Amino acid sequence: MTVPASVVAKIAAQAAWELDAVGAASGGVLGLGARRDFERRPTADAEIFGTAAVITLDVGVAYPAPLRRTADRIRTHVTDRVQRLTGLTAEQVDVEISWLHPAPVRGTRGALL
């Protein structure tokens, strides 16, 4: 069975989106007017080489999350889901964190009054 790269990319984007505080940039031209939200899946590209996949994800992350640990969680989850659903091995998963969204301030300490 051959799995198209576009299907692997959609699976990878969905898998990344399944994790808390991972979202996508969408819309806009040259970055102007782009909406950044957690209601949309991140974007993903995939290339297939035999039984191996190389995946690139563009994600947004809630901040202050530990970025390296978050990227590692995304890589691990995407690798597992792609393997389980397609039988392909995700040999490389590149995670580009293109934006950060500050977590809401709790209480009034540090808030502008």
C-alpha positions in Angstrom: 0.0 0.0 0.0 1.3 3.5 -0.9 0.3 6.4 1.3 0.4 9.8 -0.4 2.6 12.5 1.2 -0.4 14.8 1.5 -2.2 12.2 3.7 0.9 11.8 5.9 1.1 15.6 6.3 -2.6 15.8 7.4 -2.0 13.0 9.9 1.0 14.8 11.3 -0.8 18.1 11.5 -3.7 16.5 13.3 -1.4 14.6 15.7 0.4 17.8 16.6 -2.9 19.6 17.2 -4.0 16.8 19.6 -1.5 18.1 22.1 -2.4 20.9 24.5 -1.4 24.5 23.7 -0.4 23.7 20.0 -2.0 25.8 17.3 -1.5 27.2 13.8 -1.0 30.5 12.0 -3.5 30.9 9.2 -4.4 33.4 6.6 -2.7 36.7 5.8 -0.3 37.7 3.1 3.4 37.9 3.9 2.5 37.6 7.5 0.1 40.6 7.5 -3.3 39.9 8.8 -2.4 36.4 9.9 -4.6 35.0 12.6 -2.9 32.9 15.2 -5.1 30.5 17.1 -5.5 27.2 18.8 -8.7 26.4 16.9 -6.9 25.3 13.7 -4.4 22.5 13.0 -0.8 23.4 12.4 0.5 23.2 8.9 2.6 20.3 7.8 4.5 19.0 4.8 5.7 15.5 4.3 8.0 13.7 1.9 8.0 9.9 1.5 11.2 7.9 0.7 10.2 4.2 0.5 8.9 3.4 4.0 10.3 6.5 5.6 8.7 9.9 6.0 10.3 13.3 6.5 7.9 15.7 8.1 8.0 19.5 8.7 5.5 21.2 11.0 4.8 24.9 11.5 3.2 25.4 14.9 2.3 28.0 17.4 2.7 27.3 21.1 1.3 28.8 24.3 4.0 30.6 26.3 5.6 30.2 28.8 5.9 26.5 27.8 9.3 24.9 27.8 9.9 25.1 24.1 12.4 22.3 23.7 10.3 19.9 25.7 7.2 20.9 23.8 8.9 20.3 20.5 10.1 16.9 21.7 6.5 16.0 22.8 5.3 17.0 19.4 7.9 14.9 17.6 7.2 11.9 19.7 3.5 12.1 19.3 3.6 12.7 15.6 6.1 9.9 15.0 3.9 7.5 16.9 0.7 8.5 15.2 2.2 8.4 11.7 3.7 4.9 12.4 0.4 3.6 13.8 -1.8 4.9 11.1 0.3 4.5 8.0 3.0 2.0 8.8 5.6 4.5 7.7 8.5 5.4 9.9 8.9 9.2 10.6 12.6 9.3 10.3 12.7 13.1 10.7 10.2 15.4 12.2 11.2 19.1 12.1 9.2 21.4 14.4 9.2 25.1 13.6 7.7 27.2 16.4 6.6 30.3 14.4 4.8 32.1 17.1 4.1 32.1 20.9 0.9 33.0 22.6 1.3 34.4 26.1 -0.7 32.5 28.7 -3.4 34.5 30.5 -2.3 36.4 33.6 -3.8 34.9 36.7 -4.9 37.3 39.4 -3.9 40.9 39.3 -0.2 40.6 40.0 1.7 41.7 37.0 -1.4 42.9 35.2 -1.8 46.4 33.9 -4.4 48.2 36.0 
